[in-house]
Amino acid sequence: MSRLPALTPDQLSPEQKRLHDEIAGPRGGSVGGPFSVWLRIPRIAEAANRMGNSLRLEGKLDRRLFELAILVIARHWSAQYEWFVHEKAALAAGLSSEVVEALRHRKAPRFARDDEQLVYDLVSELQETRTLSQPSFERALAALGPDLLIELVSVIGFYTTAAMMINAFDAPVPGGARPLP
């Protein structure tokens, strides 16, 4: 159960209603997870929506790598809603079910592709040490170039923020599911 119930349509101000519809559009018609919390403060909801859409809809990072980064973050934080939303997207983007299951159970995945190993390593290092070592930075820069590296670190930051909101406010997963052990 969420610590803050989602606002009902009759509780939304005109600005919140506009933002609700903007947020819901590219997200299958619903506003859940951190967005249901952010919607209470329209300026934050609007900024988060712009940032999320910039990364998710306009980003150049391969969708498979984008979703992998999010699953690593969701598992690190045990963010149930984030995992629930992005597990299906990761599989649809081509991430193997073996990798997804290894992450779910906090096991180091065996990657068939070097770019997946790189993303896993970068996200893990940032979560564990809160920085990137010079060798990791150079490896990432050589593989991704500056623009994709900036985008990847932005994805990591945004979805870490989302995971924190999900956990702090206990954002519910549809149907009460708990996809992470």
N, C-alpha and C positions, 0 to 999 in steps of 0.2 A: 504494500500500500504506500502510495506517495505521501511524503510529508507535507506537500502542498497540492491539494487537488487541482486538476486542470480547470481553467476558467471555462464556464459554460457560455454558450453563445449570447445569452442575455446579460452576462457580466462584462462583455467586451465593450470597450469604448470604440468609437468609430476608427480611431487610429489602430487599436488592437485588432479590430475586425479586418482592416486592410492588411495588416501584417500577417494575421492568421492565414488569410487567403494566399498571400505571396509565399509564405513558408510552406503551406500545404501543397501548393501546385506541383512543384517538382518532387515532392516527397509522397506521392501516392494519395494525396488528398487529406492527409492527417498531419496533425502537429503533436509530436510526442517527444519523449526524452528530454534533453536539455531545452529544446525550443518551447516546450509547454511551460517551463519555468521562466525562461527569458522573456516570454510574451508578456509577463506582468510588468516589465520595464521596457516599453517600446523602443527606446533608443538603443538598448543593449540587444534586443531581439533583432532590430533592423541591421545593426552592425554585424552580429553573428551570422545572420542570414546572408548578407553580402559576402562575408569571408567564406562561409561554407560553400556557397554557390560558386564563388571564384575558384576554389580548390576542386570541388566535386564536379562541376559542370564545365568549367572553362580551363581547367588545368591541363598541362601537357604530359604529366607523369602517367606512364602506362597504368591503366585501370587495375591490372593485376597487382602491381607494386603498391599502388594507392591503397587498395583494400587490404593487402598484407600488412602494411604499416598500421592500419587501423585495428586489425585483429591483434597485433602484438600489443598495442596500447590497451585495447579493451581487456585482454587477458591480464596484463600487468596490473591494471586497476580493478579487475573483476567487475567491470562495468557491464552488467547483464543486458541492458537495453542496447548499448552500442554493439555488443557482440551479436545480439539477436538481429539487428538491422543489417550488419555488415557481413555476417557469415554467408548468407545467401548471395550477396553481391560478390564476395570473394570467389565463391565457387563458380558463379556465372562468368566472372572475369578470367577464369582459367587457373586459379590456384587449386592445387590438388587437394582432394579430401584427406589424404594422409598428412599433409602439412597442416590443414585446419584442425584435424584431430590431435596432432602432436601439440599444437598451440593450446587447444582447449584443456589438455591435461598437463600443461606446463612442462612439456618435454621439448628438447631442442629438435626442431624438424630436420629432416634430411632433404635438402633441396637438390633438384635436378638442374636448376638454372643458377648461374652465378649472380645475376641481378637480384634474385630473390634472397640469396644469402647475404648480399651486400645490404639490402634494405633491412633485413632482420638484424644484422649486426649493428647497423647505425642506430636503429630505433632502440635496441637493447642497450647499447652503450650510452646513449643519451639518457635513458631512464635510470640506468645504474650509476653512472658517474656524473651526470648532469652537464657533460661536455663531450666533445669529440677529441680524441688524441690527434696529434699531428699526422701520424700514419693513417688513421681512419679518415681524416679530412682529405688527405691527398688521394687516397684510394677512391673515395666518393667523388671528389672533383674530377679525377681522371675518367671515371666511369660515367658520370652523369653530366658533367659540365656545371658551370656556376648557376645557371637558371633553374635546372631541374633539382639541384641540391638545395637551393633556396626554397623551391616549391615543396620538396620533401620535408625539410625542417619546419616549414609553415604547416604542413599537414600534421606533423607530429605535435606541434604546439596547439593547434586548433582542436584536434581530437583528444588530446590530453585534457584540455579545458572542458570539453564536452563530457569526458569520463568523470571528471571531478564534480561537475554539476549533477550528472546522473546519480553518482553515489551520495553526494551531500543531501540531495533532495529525494533519494530513493525513487527515482523515476521508474514507473512500472513498465514491465514488458507486457505486451498484449496477451491476454489470456492467463496472466500470472506465471508464464513460463520462466524457468531458471536454466538457461542454456549452458551456463558455466558451473562446474562442480565447486 
